[in-house]
Amino acid sequence: MKLWLPVLGCMLLALAAGTYGIEFTEFQLYVIIPETREQLDQLHELVKDDNYDFWDVPRLNRKARVMVSHYAESKFEQFLEQHDIEFDPIADNVQQILNKERRSNDAFHKRTKRDVTTQAEVDFDHYWTLDEIYAYVEDLAANNPMVTVFDIGTTPEGRPIKALTISSAGQVSMNRPVVFMDSGIHAREWAGIMSVMYMIQQFVDLPEQYAEQLANTDYVIIPVMNPDGYVYTHEVNRLWRKNRAQNNILCAGVDLNRNFPFKWAFTSNACTNTFAGMEPATEPETQAMMALMEQYKSAMAMYIAVHTHGEMILWPWGYDFIHCDNSEEHDTLGRQARDAIVAVGGDEWTVGNSADVLYKASGATDDYAFNSGARVAFTIELTGGGLEGFDLPASQLGKVTKETMEIFKTFGKYAGTLPLPSSELQ
């Protein structure tokens, strides 16, 4: 029985995460606070158990939220008590939290009764749908010579994966540094997508304010790396993380940020949130990004993966507790970006090596990009917010996007000073 119960609990959570029209009425939300390294290590092991959905990465003396099915509550609380980990059950019906967020977004669409399709209509007081994002970038490309939009692949459900370039020269000529960026690889991380959309809007509408970046640097951006998953979070399951590849009759989805071929590692359970796929680079989204990166590889000086949340600026390597050769360069630049956030009234973010600050993760985009030749590669984990759903409330988007822009400005200016990867090989 002791062996059977955890397996059943895992299956229940997995089914809840993959079933059409799921509601999280039977899930509890906890806040936990690890106070010792031993407690933190125990929680990092628990992250691998699909009975528990961690909304925040556990860190010493920091609050982390964990969603647990009512079925697994007793076992979870016993674990916390056994290791003397402070906890507080703060919501016994997660769906109520998600409903509040959905009502806010729905109210916006009812109030406006339009799509975001032109530059004049842009706002950042709601989370944009995929259709709104795609309509906006297509409009930019049609009306601004700095922007080019193109499809780089097709998702398992047949949606286009769009990328765009921003260049003051009109096109990426490969004779100046390229900043390669993506967001939305994890479907539920809406605020990361919106921060990238804010950067795009700022560059295009206010180019004179960002003259230094735009004069010396070109940008290649995938604004929604996981279109199927993103639509699914808007229409069916707000907490969905993976893509929507159908693995088997019970469980859909691959964690795209574990599917890249550099230091890829197999995971046996297709129902887990971090399922890496049966082999490396199996997913069309992964293949599309790899092909795009190969196209701009000779000029790709910097890579930035935008995630939420946790207020962290992370650098390679993530696959093991090993620091990259130019770790000091990464750390110095990361701290400069952190200081820029503080200067505009933001919090002091954590800067450090991915594995040290978080945990080991194989097959991730930042390790892949760095191994592919980017001089510097970062993953940023944006500011979260309260209990208003997985990410922050839409009412806080304006503040977070403006603070995150300070990172993009700092990184972009530095990228413009870097030699091209191709010139370093000569």
C-alpha positions as CSV (number, residue, x, y, z in Angstrom):
1,M,0.0,0.0,0.0
2,K,2.8,2.4,0.8
3,L,4.1,1.9,-2.7
4,W,0.8,2.2,-4.4
5,L,-0.5,5.4,-2.8
6,P,2.3,7.7,-4.1
7,V,1.9,6.3,-7.6
8,L,-1.8,6.9,-7.5
9,G,-1.3,10.4,-6.2
10,C,1.2,11.1,-9.1
11,M,-1.3,9.8,-11.6
12,L,-4.1,12.0,-10.2
13,L,-2.0,15.1,-10.4
14,A,-0.8,14.2,-13.9
15,L,-4.3,13.5,-15.1
16,A,-5.5,16.8,-13.6
17,A,-2.8,18.6,-15.5
18,G,-3.7,17.0,-18.8
19,T,-7.4,16.6,-18.9
20,Y,-9.6,19.0,-20.9
21,G,-11.6,21.4,-18.9
22,I,-9.8,20.6,-15.6
23,E,-10.5,22.6,-12.5
24,F,-8.3,22.8,-9.4
25,T,-11.0,22.8,-6.8
26,E,-9.5,19.8,-5.1
27,F,-6.0,21.3,-4.7
28,Q,-4.5,23.1,-1.8
29,L,-1.8,25.8,-1.9
30,Y,0.9,25.9,0.7
31,V,3.6,28.4,1.5
32,I,6.8,26.8,2.8
33,I,10.0,28.3,4.1
34,P,13.3,26.2,4.2
35,E,15.6,27.6,6.9
36,T,18.5,25.2,6.6
37,R,20.6,23.7,3.8
38,E,19.4,20.2,4.8
39,Q,15.7,21.3,4.5
40,L,16.5,22.9,1.1
41,D,18.1,19.8,-0.2
42,Q,15.1,17.7,0.9
43,L,12.7,20.1,-0.9
44,H,14.8,20.0,-4.1
45,E,14.3,16.2,-4.1
46,L,10.6,16.8,-3.6
47,V,10.5,19.0,-6.7
48,K,11.0,15.8,-8.7
49,D,7.9,14.2,-7.3
50,D,4.9,15.0,-9.5
51,N,2.5,14.9,-6.6
52,Y,3.6,18.4,-5.9
53,D,3.6,21.4,-8.3
54,F,6.1,24.0,-7.1
55,W,5.1,27.5,-8.1
56,D,8.4,28.9,-6.8
57,V,11.8,27.5,-6.6
58,P,12.7,26.7,-3.0
59,R,15.4,28.9,-1.6
60,L,16.8,29.5,1.9
61,N,14.7,31.7,4.1
62,R,12.4,32.6,1.1
63,K,8.7,31.7,0.8
64,A,7.8,29.1,-1.9
65,R,4.4,28.1,-3.0
66,V,3.4,24.5,-3.6
67,M,0.2,23.1,-5.0
68,V,-0.9,19.7,-3.6
69,S,-4.0,17.6,-4.4
70,H,-6.2,17.0,-1.3
71,Y,-5.4,13.3,-1.8
72,A,-1.7,14.0,-1.1
73,E,-2.0,16.6,1.6
74,S,-1.5,14.3,4.6
75,K,1.7,12.8,3.1
76,F,3.0,16.3,2.2
77,E,2.4,17.7,5.7
78,Q,4.0,14.6,7.3
79,F,7.1,15.2,5.2
80,L,7.3,18.9,6.2
81,E,6.8,18.0,9.9
82,Q,9.4,15.2,9.7
83,H,12.0,17.7,8.4
84,D,10.8,20.6,10.6
85,I,10.0,22.8,7.6
86,E,7.7,25.7,8.3
87,F,4.5,25.7,6.3
88,D,1.2,27.4,6.0
89,P,-1.8,26.1,4.0
90,I,-3.1,29.4,2.5
91,A,-5.8,28.3,0.1
92,D,-7.8,25.1,0.0
93,N,-9.3,25.7,-3.4
94,V,-6.7,26.8,-6.0
95,Q,-9.4,27.2,-8.7
96,Q,-10.7,30.2,-6.8
97,I,-7.4,31.9,-7.3
98,L,-7.3,31.1,-11.0
99,N,-10.9,32.2,-11.5
100,K,-10.0,35.6,-10.1
101,E,-7.2,36.0,-12.6
102,R,-9.4,34.8,-15.4
103,R,-12.2,37.2,-14.5
104,S,-9.7,40.1,-14.6
105,N,-8.5,39.2,-18.1
106,D,-12.1,38.5,-19.3
107,A,-13.3,41.8,-18.0
108,F,-10.6,43.6,-20.0
109,H,-11.7,41.9,-23.3
110,K,-15.4,42.7,-22.6
111,R,-14.5,46.3,-21.9
112,T,-12.4,46.8,-24.9
113,K,-14.2,44.5,-27.4
114,R,-11.2,44.5,-29.8
115,D,-7.9,42.8,-30.5
116,V,-4.5,44.3,-30.1
117,T,-3.6,44.8,-33.8
118,T,-2.1,48.2,-34.1
119,Q,0.7,50.1,-32.3
120,A,-1.8,52.7,-31.1
121,E,-3.9,50.1,-29.3
122,V,-1.0,48.5,-27.3
123,D,-1.4,48.3,-23.6
124,F,0.1,46.3,-20.7
125,D,-2.8,46.0,-18.3
126,H,-3.9,42.6,-19.4
127,Y,-2.3,39.3,-20.6
128,W,-2.4,39.1,-24.4
129,T,-3.6,36.0,-26.2
130,L,-1.6,34.3,-28.9
131,D,-3.8,35.8,-31.5
132,E,-3.2,39.3,-30.1
133,I,0.6,38.7,-30.0
134,Y,0.7,37.4,-33.5
135,A,-1.5,40.2,-34.9
136,Y,0.6,42.8,-33.2
137,V,4.0,41.6,-34.5
138,E,2.6,41.2,-38.0
139,D,1.3,44.7,-37.8
140,L,4.7,45.9,-36.7
141,A,6.4,44.2,-39.7
142,A,3.9,45.7,-42.1
143,N,4.4,49.2,-40.8
144,N,8.0,49.5,-39.5
145,P,11.1,48.8,-41.6
146,M,13.1,47.7,-38.5
147,V,10.9,44.6,-38.0
148,T,10.7,41.4,-39.9
149,V,8.4,38.6,-38.9
150,F,8.5,35.0,-40.2
151,D,7.5,31.5,-39.3
152,I,10.2,29.1,-38.2
153,G,8.1,25.9,-37.7
154,T,4.8,24.4,-36.8
155,T,3.6,23.0,-33.5
156,P,2.1,19.6,-32.9
157,E,-1.4,21.1,-33.1
158,G,-0.6,23.0,-36.3
159,R,0.1,26.5,-35.1
160,P,2.9,28.6,-36.5
161,I,5.9,29.3,-34.4
162,K,6.8,32.9,-35.2
163,A,10.1,34.8,-34.8
164,L,11.0,38.4,-35.5
165,T,14.1,40.4,-36.0
166,I,14.7,44.0,-35.0
167,S,17.4,45.9,-36.7
168,S,17.9,49.6,-37.3
169,A,19.6,48.6,-40.6
170,G,16.3,47.0,-41.7
171,Q,17.6,43.5,-41.7
172,V,20.1,41.4,-39.7
173,S,23.3,41.8,-41.7
174,M,25.4,39.5,-39.5
175,N,28.2,42.1,-39.2
176,R,27.2,43.3,-35.7
177,P,26.3,41.4,-32.6
178,V,23.0,39.5,-32.3
179,V,21.0,39.1,-29.1
180,F,18.9,36.0,-29.4
181,M,15.9,35.8,-27.1
182,D,12.9,33.6,-26.4
183,S,10.1,33.5,-23.9
184,G,7.0,31.4,-23.2
185,I,8.8,28.1,-23.4
186,H,6.9,27.2,-20.3
187,A,3.3,27.9,-21.2
188,R,2.1,29.2,-17.8
189,E,4.8,31.8,-17.6
190,W,2.7,34.6,-19.1
191,A,4.6,37.6,-17.5
192,G,7.8,36.6,-19.3
193,I,6.1,36.8,-22.7
194,M,4.6,40.2,-21.8
195,S,8.0,41.5,-20.7
196,V,9.4,40.6,-24.1
197,M,6.5,42.2,-25.9
198,Y,7.0,45.4,-23.8
199,M,10.7,45.4,-25.0
200,I,9.6,45.0,-28.6
201,Q,7.1,47.8,-28.3
202,Q,9.6,50.1,-26.6
203,F,12.3,49.5,-29.3
204,V,9.8,50.1,-32.2
205,D,7.8,53.0,-30.8
206,L,10.6,54.8,-29.0
207,P,13.8,54.0,-30.9
208,E,15.5,57.3,-29.9
209,Q,15.5,56.2,-26.2
210,Y,17.3,53.0,-27.1
211,A,19.7,54.4,-29.7
212,E,22.8,52.8,-28.2
213,Q,21.4,49.2,-28.3
214,L,19.7,49.6,-31.7
215,A,22.8,51.3,-33.3
216,N,25.2,48.5,-32.3
217,T,23.0,45.4,-31.8
218,D,20.5,43.3,-33.8
219,Y,17.8,41.2,-32.1
220,V,16.3,37.8,-33.0
221,I,13.3,37.0,-30.9
222,I,10.9,34.1,-30.5
223,P,8.1,35.8,-28.4
224,V,6.1,32.6,-27.8
225,M,8.2,29.5,-27.9
226,N,5.3,27.2,-26.9
227,P,2.2,28.4,-28.8
228,D,0.1,25.3,-28.2
229,G,0.8,25.3,-24.5
230,Y,0.2,29.0,-24.2
231,V,-3.3,28.7,-25.9
232,Y,-4.0,25.8,-23.6
233,T,-3.3,27.9,-20.5
234,H,-5.7,30.5,-21.7
235,E,-8.5,28.1,-22.8
236,V,-8.2,25.0,-20.6
237,N,-5.6,24.7,-17.9
238,R,-3.9,27.9,-16.5
239,L,-1.1,25.9,-14.9
240,W,0.0,23.9,-17.9
241,R,3.8,24.0,-18.4
242,K,4.8,21.7,-21.3
243,N,4.0,21.6,-25.0
244,R,1.0,19.6,-26.3
245,A,2.6,16.6,-28.0
246,Q,0.6,13.5,-27.3
247,N,2.9,11.1,-25.6
248,N,0.4,8.4,-24.7
249,I,-3.3,8.0,-23.9
250,L,-2.9,9.5,-20.5
251,C,-0.2,12.2,-20.6
252,A,0.6,14.9,-23.1
253,G,3.5,17.3,-23.3
254,V,7.2,17.6,-23.2
255,D,9.1,20.1,-21.2
256,L,10.8,21.9,-24.0
257,N,13.4,23.4,-21.7
258,R,14.7,19.8,-21.0
259,N,14.6,18.7,-24.7
260,F,17.6,20.4,-26.2
261,P,20.5,18.0,-27.2
262,F,23.3,19.5,-25.1
263,K,23.7,17.3,-22.0
264,W,20.2,16.0,-22.5
265,A,19.0,13.4,-19.8
266,F,16.2,10.9,-20.1
267,T,13.3,11.0,-17.6
268,S,11.0,7.9,-17.5
269,N,7.7,9.4,-16.5
270,A,5.9,11.1,-19.4
271,C,3.3,12.5,-16.9
272,T,5.8,14.7,-15.0
273,N,6.1,18.4,-15.6
274,T,9.7,18.0,-16.5
275,F,9.5,15.1,-18.9
276,A,12.4,15.6,-21.3
277,G,11.0,13.5,-24.2
278,M,12.0,10.1,-25.3
279,E,15.1,11.4,-27.1
280,P,16.8,14.8,-27.4
281,A,15.4,17.4,-29.9
282,T,12.2,15.4,-30.6
283,E,9.9,18.4,-30.5
284,P,9.1,20.6,-33.5
285,E,9.5,23.7,-31.2
286,T,13.0,22.6,-30.2
287,Q,13.9,21.9,-33.7
288,A,12.6,25.2,-34.9
289,M,14.7,27.1,-32.3
290,M,17.8,25.1,-33.1
291,A,17.5,25.8,-36.8
292,L,17.0,29.6,-36.1
293,M,20.0,29.7,-33.8
294,E,22.1,27.9,-36.4
295,Q,21.1,30.6,-38.9
296,Y,22.4,33.4,-36.7
297,K,25.1,31.5,-35.0
298,S,28.0,33.4,-36.5
299,A,26.8,36.7,-35.0
300,M,25.0,35.4,-31.8
301,A,27.0,37.2,-29.1
302,M,24.3,36.9,-26.4
303,Y,21.4,34.6,-25.5
304,I,18.6,35.5,-23.1
305,A,15.9,33.0,-22.0
306,V,13.0,34.8,-20.2
307,H,11.1,32.9,-17.5
308,T,9.0,33.5,-14.4
309,H,9.5,33.7,-11.6
310,G,11.8,34.2,-8.7
311,E,13.8,37.4,-9.3
312,M,17.0,35.7,-10.5
313,I,19.6,36.2,-13.2
314,L,21.3,32.9,-13.9
315,W,24.3,31.8,-16.0
316,P,25.8,28.5,-17.2
317,W,26.2,25.8,-16.6
318,G,22.9,24.3,-15.4
319,Y,23.5,20.6,-16.2
320,D,25.9,20.2,-13.3
321,F,27.6,22.2,-10.5
322,I,30.2,23.6,-12.9
323,H,30.9,27.2,-13.7
324,C,31.4,28.3,-17.3
325,D,34.9,29.5,-18.3
326,N,33.9,33.2,-18.4
327,S,31.8,33.0,-15.2
328,E,33.3,36.2,-13.9
329,E,32.1,38.1,-17.0
330,H,28.6,36.6,-16.6
331,D,28.5,37.4,-12.9
332,T,29.7,41.0,-13.4
333,L,27.1,41.7,-16.1
334,G,24.4,40.1,-14.1
335,R,25.1,42.2,-11.1
336,Q,25.1,45.3,-13.3
337,A,21.6,44.4,-14.5
338,R,20.5,43.7,-10.9
339,D,21.8,47.2,-9.8
340,A,19.8,48.8,-12.7
341,I,16.6,47.2,-11.4
342,V,17.3,48.5,-7.9
343,A,18.0,52.0,-9.2
344,V,14.4,52.2,-10.5
345,G,12.9,51.0,-7.2
346,G,12.9,47.2,-7.9
347,D,14.0,44.4,-5.6
348,E,17.5,43.1,-5.4
349,W,17.6,40.0,-7.6
350,T,19.7,37.0,-7.0
351,V,22.6,36.6,-9.5
352,G,24.5,33.3,-9.9
353,N,25.2,30.0,-11.5
354,S,22.0,28.1,-12.5
355,A,22.8,24.9,-10.8
356,D,24.1,26.6,-7.6
357,V,21.1,29.0,-7.3
358,L,18.4,26.6,-8.5
359,Y,19.1,23.0,-9.2
360,K,20.7,20.9,-11.9
361,A,18.7,20.8,-15.2
362,S,19.9,19.0,-18.3
363,G,18.8,19.9,-21.9
364,A,18.0,23.5,-21.2
365,T,18.1,26.4,-23.7
366,D,20.8,28.5,-22.0
367,D,23.3,25.7,-21.8
368,Y,22.6,24.8,-25.5
369,A,23.0,28.4,-26.6
370,F,26.2,28.8,-24.7
371,N,27.6,25.6,-26.1
372,S,26.6,26.7,-29.5
373,G,28.8,29.8,-29.4
374,A,27.1,32.6,-27.6
375,R,29.7,34.7,-25.7
376,V,27.2,35.1,-22.8
377,A,24.0,33.3,-22.0
378,F,21.4,34.1,-19.3
379,T,18.2,32.8,-18.0
380,I,16.2,35.4,-16.1
381,E,13.4,34.6,-13.7
382,L,11.1,37.6,-13.4
383,T,9.2,39.0,-10.4
384,G,6.2,36.9,-9.3
385,G,3.3,38.3,-7.4
386,G,1.1,37.4,-4.5
387,L,-1.5,34.6,-4.8
388,E,-3.2,35.8,-8.0
389,G,-2.5,32.7,-10.1
390,F,0.8,31.3,-11.1
391,D,2.3,34.6,-12.1
392,L,1.6,38.1,-11.0
393,P,-1.7,39.9,-11.3
394,A,-2.2,41.8,-14.6
395,S,-2.4,45.0,-12.5
396,Q,1.3,44.6,-11.7
397,L,2.4,44.0,-15.3
398,G,3.3,47.6,-15.9
399,K,5.8,47.7,-13.0
400,V,7.4,44.3,-13.8
401,T,7.8,45.0,-17.5
402,K,9.4,48.3,-16.8
403,E,11.8,46.8,-14.3
404,T,12.7,43.9,-16.6
405,M,13.4,46.4,-19.3
406,E,16.3,47.6,-17.2
407,I,17.9,44.1,-17.6
408,F,17.3,44.2,-21.4
409,K,18.9,47.6,-21.6
410,T,21.9,46.6,-19.6
411,F,22.4,43.4,-21.6
412,G,21.8,45.0,-24.9
413,K,24.3,47.8,-24.4
414,Y,26.9,45.2,-23.4
415,A,26.1,43.0,-26.3
416,G,26.9,45.9,-28.7
417,T,30.5,45.9,-27.4
418,L,31.1,42.2,-28.0
419,P,33.1,40.8,-30.9
420,L,31.2,38.5,-33.3
421,P,31.6,34.8,-32.4
422,S,32.9,34.2,-35.9
423,S,35.7,36.7,-35.5
424,E,36.8,35.1,-32.3
425,L,37.4,31.8,-34.2
426,Q,39.7,33.4,-36.8
